[in-house]
Amino acid sequence: MRKIKSYFKGVAFEARRIRWPKKRQLWTSVLTVCIIGLLTGLVIYFEDWITANILHGFEQINPSESSTSSDSSSASASAVQAAIALFKNSIK
């Protein structure tokens, strides 16, 4: 019990030593974080857009003739069913 009291006294002592930022400094920091977050989001968006266009260009140059959307959806459905069956067998 003494250790717990000592711990919380130490926590209270450290909490009193905290120097909180002034209002102006806080809002400057908040604005900086928001701007950096927005710029990072824009960079990621444009990188994604460029990558998608490059991949689309490759698909136009070399179209895939063997696979269709119905084939891939049925293949993925059968893969899911196989995984479920494997899971059920491993439980038994």
C-alpha positions as CSV (number, residue, x, y, z in Angstrom):
1,M,0.0,0.0,0.0
2,R,2.9,2.3,0.8
3,K,4.4,1.8,-2.6
4,I,1.1,2.7,-4.3
5,K,0.8,5.9,-2.3
6,S,4.4,6.8,-3.0
7,Y,3.9,6.2,-6.7
8,F,0.9,8.5,-6.9
9,K,2.7,11.2,-4.9
10,G,5.4,11.0,-7.4
11,V,2.9,11.3,-10.3
12,A,1.3,14.3,-8.6
13,F,4.7,16.0,-8.1
14,E,5.7,15.5,-11.7
15,A,2.3,16.7,-12.9
16,R,2.8,20.0,-11.0
17,R,6.2,20.5,-12.8
18,I,4.6,20.4,-16.2
19,R,5.0,23.6,-18.2
20,W,1.9,24.0,-20.4
21,P,2.2,26.0,-23.5
22,K,0.6,29.5,-23.8
23,K,-2.5,29.8,-25.9
24,R,-0.8,31.4,-28.9
25,Q,2.0,28.8,-28.9
26,L,-0.6,26.0,-28.7
27,W,-2.6,27.3,-31.7
28,T,0.7,27.8,-33.7
29,S,1.5,24.1,-33.0
30,V,-2.0,23.0,-33.9
31,L,-1.9,24.9,-37.2
32,T,1.6,23.5,-38.0
33,V,0.4,20.0,-37.5
34,C,-2.8,20.5,-39.6
35,I,-0.8,22.0,-42.5
36,I,1.8,19.2,-42.4
37,G,-1.0,16.6,-42.3
38,L,-2.8,18.3,-45.2
39,L,0.4,18.5,-47.3
40,T,1.2,14.9,-46.5
41,G,-2.3,13.8,-47.5
42,L,-2.0,15.7,-50.8
43,V,1.4,14.1,-51.6
44,I,0.0,10.6,-50.9
45,Y,-3.0,11.4,-53.1
46,F,-1.0,12.5,-56.0
47,E,1.5,9.6,-55.7
48,D,-1.5,7.2,-55.7
49,W,-3.0,9.0,-58.7
50,I,0.3,8.8,-60.7
51,T,0.7,5.1,-59.8
52,A,-2.8,4.3,-60.9
53,N,-2.3,6.1,-64.2
54,I,1.0,4.3,-64.8
55,L,-0.7,0.9,-64.1
56,H,-3.6,1.8,-66.3
57,G,-1.2,2.6,-69.1
58,F,0.5,-0.8,-68.7
59,E,-2.9,-2.4,-68.8
60,Q,-3.7,-0.6,-72.1
61,I,-0.3,-1.6,-73.6
62,N,-0.6,-5.3,-72.6
63,P,-4.3,-6.2,-71.9
64,S,-5.0,-9.4,-70.1
65,E,-7.0,-11.7,-72.4
66,S,-7.2,-14.8,-70.3
67,S,-9.0,-13.5,-67.2
68,T,-12.4,-11.9,-66.9
69,S,-14.1,-10.4,-63.9
70,S,-16.5,-13.3,-63.6
71,D,-13.6,-15.8,-63.6
72,S,-11.7,-13.9,-60.9
73,S,-14.8,-13.5,-58.7
74,S,-15.7,-17.2,-59.0
75,A,-12.1,-18.1,-58.2
76,S,-12.0,-15.9,-55.2
77,A,-15.4,-17.3,-54.0
78,S,-14.1,-20.9,-54.3
79,A,-10.9,-19.8,-52.5
80,V,-13.0,-18.4,-49.6
81,Q,-15.1,-21.6,-49.5
82,A,-11.9,-23.7,-49.4
83,A,-10.5,-21.6,-46.6
84,I,-13.8,-21.9,-44.6
85,A,-13.8,-25.7,-45.1
86,L,-10.1,-25.9,-44.0
87,F,-10.9,-23.9,-40.9
88,K,-13.9,-26.1,-40.0
89,N,-11.8,-29.2,-40.4
90,S,-9.1,-27.9,-38.2
91,I,-11.6,-27.1,-35.4
92,K,-12.9,-30.7,-35.4
